[in-house]
Amino acid sequence: MTPAHVLIVDDDPALLQALPEALQLRMGGLRVDTADSAAAALDRIAARDYNAIVTDIKMPGMDGFALLAEIRALRPDTPTLMITGHGERALAVKALRRGACDFVQKPIDRDYFVASLWRAIEMNELSRQVKQQQLTLERRASDLERTVEERTRELQEATTVIQSPLRWLMAPSQQLAKVVQQIKRVADSPLTILIEGEPGTGKELVARAIHQLSARREQAFIAIDCAAKSDTQIEAEIFGYERHEGRFQLAEGGSLFLDEIVNLPLPTQSKLLRALEERPVQPPGSKAPVRVDVRAIAASSVPFELAVRAGRFRQEVYYGLNEFVISLPTLRERDDILHLAKDFVAEACVEFGRPCREISAAAAQVLLRHSWPGNVRELRNVMRRATLLAAGVIEREHLSLLDGSRVSTPRSGPTALGPSLKEIADAAAADAERQAIRQALQACNGNKTEAARRLRTDYKTLHLKIKQHGIDAGRFKKVRTS
């Protein structure tokens, strides 16, 4: 991939000199152009397609909002970050509503700015890849005119599914029919919603469907994984710190999704309940509380009542949030596995630009026999990989699981081949890694920060490994006794 190229627009010469130097030190290979006015920026934008653009709002002549409108017209796929002065929250909100992908307050927090710029560049790269895939599809369609009608129908069906707020929840499953009815019934109510379900059952999909079907659909849907941060970080993430707004403020007028809420520290749980009941939020270091209008949706991979009994979730917080509970069935309990598998294959075929794949009877039996510990997420990943591997019909050999283990199905015939040495080694390594993580969490009473230190890895890597292996770190926390 060619190095990313960004443009910084500001009328402050000191900033135009300091910011590129800082970015090039932190983001190796990054190429930075500068412009001291909107007019100069438009000349550069006309000549080059940048991966991202950063512009100040307040500039003489054409201001940042007018420049943003021109960028949206000339380069609609180029993400734009806006620089605002401290306390100019109204301008920041206006920038987001007009199409900016993020805003950065002055004085600029270099760490936040670098992270936001990386996200913008990655978003632009993904957009470019999608466009390239679309061009490939169009070229193939011109060479295969007799398949145009069929391919168009597949694209329309896939688009309908992807755009539906209920997305993959609309499969013909008796177990999900009740869930779908609950979503439709509660979406436009003001109730706080709790969603229970194993990892991979679609808790965030349900939360997004509720948001999209509510009157808040035009406002932000802000999600936060309460298990992905250390105890010292999570409160600042939710409520903000110093000059940085928390997720509560960013969700103003919309919905705040708190995934794995039972992993919040107990004091933070109480503070969260007060914020939801009384509505004002007071960030650490702030002198005055800020009123917010937010609809809360919380989720947990273990039943909330069990978390309460285990001492992981405060009883008063549970009762305070328990206005409406939606419990999601596991995939192994559902009767629509093959229907979902075919939908995932159709989606992958459109994405990869391949003819639609069929699932053989033998592969279907593999899908029905597997226990699916990763639920719908695991099924989707397996079918995407099988679609990529299969040259025609998807067979059982295309369904080996992503973590290196083999699909557990009976082998027929005396000459059937066993797993290869590499597959055996991969499975053994995965099992050893899983056991080491469990032992570390056991020794550290479920504290992921301490477990990461014990395993000599960083917190983020350990968190990803815990999710990959389907480990519930909360189960290793000691139950408090009164």
C-alpha positions, -999 to 999 in steps of 0.1 A, spaced: 0 0 0 13 35 -9 20 58 20 -9 78 32 -11 115 21 -29 141 42 -36 178 39 -36 202 69 -54 236 65 -49 264 90 -40 301 90 -16 296 120 20 293 106 33 278 139 7 250 138 14 243 101 51 239 110 47 219 142 18 195 134 33 179 102 66 173 121 48 157 150 27 135 127 56 123 107 74 113 139 44 93 152 31 79 119 60 66 99 58 71 61 30 96 63 32 124 37 18 158 48 9 188 27 -2 221 42 -23 251 31 -26 284 49 -61 292 35 -92 275 22 -85 289 -13 -50 273 -13 -64 241 0 -90 239 -29 -61 242 -54 -43 212 -37 -75 192 -34 -83 197 -71 -49 183 -80 -46 154 -56 -70 129 -39 -59 129 -3 -65 101 22 -77 126 48 -80 164 53 -76 183 85 -89 219 87 -95 246 112 -130 260 114 -122 297 121 -102 311 92 -103 345 74 -121 345 41 -136 311 35 -141 294 68 -138 257 76 -175 250 71 -175 265 36 -144 245 28 -160 213 42 -189 218 18 -165 222 -11 -147 190 -1 -179 171 1 -187 182 -34 -153 176 -49 -141 146 -29 -171 131 -12 -152 100 0 -123 120 16 -127 120 54 -124 155 70 -114 163 106 -123 197 120 -102 217 145 -122 236 171 -113 259 200 -118 248 236 -154 250 246 -168 253 211 -190 222 214 -218 237 193 -194 242 164 -181 206 168 -216 192 167 -224 214 136 -192 200 119 -203 164 125 -237 170 112 -223 186 80 -202 155 73 -170 158 92 -158 124 105 -144 138 138 -133 170 156 -102 179 176 -101 206 202 -74 231 207 -49 228 224 -45 196 204 -41 164 223 -15 147 201 -24 111 211 -61 117 204 -54 135 171 -31 107 158 -56 80 167 -85 99 151 -64 106 119 -55 69 117 -92 60 118 -99 85 91 -71 71 69 -83 35 74 -119 46 66 -107 62 34 -87 31 25 -117 9 31 -138 32 9 -112 29 -19 -112 -9 -17 -150 -10 -18 -150 13 -49 -124 -10 -65 -145 -40 -58 -175 -23 -74 -155 -15 -105 -144 -51 -107 -180 -62 -105 -190 -38 -132 -163 -50 -156 -172 -86 -151 -209 -78 -156 -201 -63 -190 -183 -95 -200 -210 -117 -187 -242 -101 -199 -263 -132 -195 -257 -131 -157 -265 -94 -152 -301 -99 -143 -293 -126 -117 -264 -106 -102 -285 -75 -100 -312 -94 -81 -286 -107 -57 -272 -73 -51 -306 -58 -44 -315 -86 -20 -281 -82 -2 -286 -44 0 -321 -49 14 -307 -72 41 -277 -50 50 -299 -18 52 -326 -34 73 -324 -23 110 -332 -59 120 -306 -73 96 -298 -110 104 -324 -112 131 -352 -116 104 -343 -153 97 -373 -177 99 -365 -188 135 -392 -196 160 -367 -187 188 -361 -152 172 -397 -144 164 -403 -133 200 -371 -112 201 -381 -94 169 -415 -86 183 -399 -73 215 -376 -51 195 -405 -36 175 -425 -31 207 -399 -14 228 -379 6 202 -399 38 203 -404 37 241 -383 56 266 -375 24 286 -339 14 295 -332 -20 279 -310 -49 291 -299 -75 265 -286 -109 276 -269 -134 254 -237 -154 249 -209 -137 229 -217 -137 192 -255 -140 196 -260 -105 181 -265 -82 212 -251 -51 194 -272 -59 163 -303 -59 186 -292 -26 201 -286 -10 167 -320 -23 155 -337 -7 185 -319 26 178 -328 26 141 -365 18 148 -368 46 174 -374 83 171 -337 88 179 -325 72 147 -312 105 133 -289 110 163 -258 92 173 -255 56 183 -225 54 206 -212 19 217 -186 12 244 -172 -22 253 -170 -21 291 -147 -51 291 -121 -36 268 -108 -10 292 -90 -12 325 -108 -1 356 -89 32 357 -98 40 321 -135 30 318 -150 58 339 -131 85 320 -142 68 287 -179 70 297 -181 104 315 -151 122 300 -121 138 315 -106 173 315 -114 188 280 -125 155 265 -161 146 262 -172 112 273 -194 88 255 -224 101 274 -220 136 260 -213 122 225 -246 102 226 -266 134 232 -301 129 218 -293 94 207 -285 60 222 -257 48 244 -249 11 241 -229 -3 271 -217 -37 261 -206 -61 289 -218 -36 315 -213 -62 343 -175 -56 339 -178 -20 351 -162 -14 385 -189 -14 412 -185 24 420 -188 33 383 -220 12 381 -236 34 408 -224 66 392 -238 54 359 -272 47 375 -273 82 390 -265 97 356 -293 77 339 -319 85 365 -310 122 371 -296 130 337 -268 154 346 -233 141 340 -203 157 357 -169 148 340 -139 144 364 -124 178 369 -155 197 358 -170 223 381 -206 219 369 -227 190 357 -239 188 321 -275 176 313 -278 149 287 -306 133 269 -295 97 263 -314 64 258 -294 36 275 -291 0 262 -269 -23 282 -258 -59 274 -241 -88 292 -229 -122 280 -240 -137 313 -276 -134 327 -279 -102 348 -294 -121 378 -264 -144 379 -240 -114 378 -259 -99 407 -257 -131 427 -220 -134 419 -214 -98 432 -203 -85 398 -233 -63 393 -249 -41 420 -284 -52 428 -297 -16 430 -282 -9 396 -298 -40 381 -332 -30 395 -327 6 384 -319 -4 348 -342 -34 345 -371 -18 327 -371 -42 297 -350 -74 293 -344 -91 259 -327 -126 261 -311 -138 230 -310 -176 222 -277 -193 213 -272 -204 178 -272 -241 189 -307 -235 202 -320 -220 170 -336 -239 140 -324 -215 113 -286 -224 111 -287 -234 74 -308 -204 65 -283 -181 81 -254 -199 65 -269 -194 31 -274 -157 38 -238 -153 49 -226 -171 18 -247 -148 -5 -234 -117 13 -198 -129 9 -203 -138 -27 -214 -102 -34 -185 -88 -14 -159 -110 -30 -173 -107 -65 -179 -144 -69 -207 -165 -83 -232 -176 -57 -220 -208 -39 -242 -237 -29 -238 -257 3 -235 -295 -2 -255 -320 19 -223 -332 37 -213 -296 46 -249 -289 58 -246 -318 82 -213 -304 95 -230 -271 102 -260 -287 120 -237 -309 142 -213 -282 153 -219 -267 188 -211 -231 177 -195 -217 208 -190 -184 190 -227 -183 179 -237 -162 149 -204 -144 147 -186 -177 144 -210 -190 117 -206 -158 97 -168 -160 98 -168 -197 89 -191 -192 59 -171 -162 46 -139 -183 47 -156 -212 30 -169 -189 3 -134 -178 -4 -119 -213 -4 -146 -231 -24 -141 -231 -62 -177 -242 -67 -199 -260 -41 -190 -255 -5 -180 -289 9 -171 -301 44 -134 -296 39 -140 -259 35 -155 -256 70 -125 -259 93 -129 -234 120 -109 -202 121 -91 -209 154 -74 -239 139 -95 -267 153 -113 -292 131 -151 -295 127 -162 -324 149 -179 -348 126 -176 -386 121 -151 -398 95 -163 -425 71 -142 -452 55 -109 -468 65 -89 -446 42 -102 -412 55 -73 -388 62 -67 -375 97 -56 -340 105 -22 -328 92 8 -321 114 3 -284 110 -34 -287 120 -24 -307 151 3 -282 160 -21 -253 155 -48 -269 176 -23 -277 204 -9 -242 204 -44 -227 206 -53 -250 235 -21 -242 253 -27 -204 248 -63 -208 261 -52 -227 292 -24 -202 300 -49 -173 298 -73 -191 320 -46 -198 346 -34 -162 346 -70 -149 351 -75 -174 379 -43 -163 396 -53 -126 392 -89 -130 402 -101 -120 368 -81 -87 367 -71 -85 330 -45 -58 336 -26 -80 361 -31 -110 339 -15 -92 309 14 -83 330 18 -119 342 17 -132 306 41 -105 295 18 -90 269 -1 -58 265 -37 -53 277 -52 -49 242 -36 -82 229 -49 -101 259 -84 -87 255 -85 -98 218 -72 -133 228 -99 -136 255 -126 -128 229 -110 -151 204 -110 -180 228 -145 -172 242 -132 -168 277 -154 -149 303 -128 -131 325 -156 -122 349 -160 -158 360 -126 -157 376 -135 -129 399 -140 -139 435 -175 -138 448 -179 -113 476 -194 -126 508 -212 -104 532 
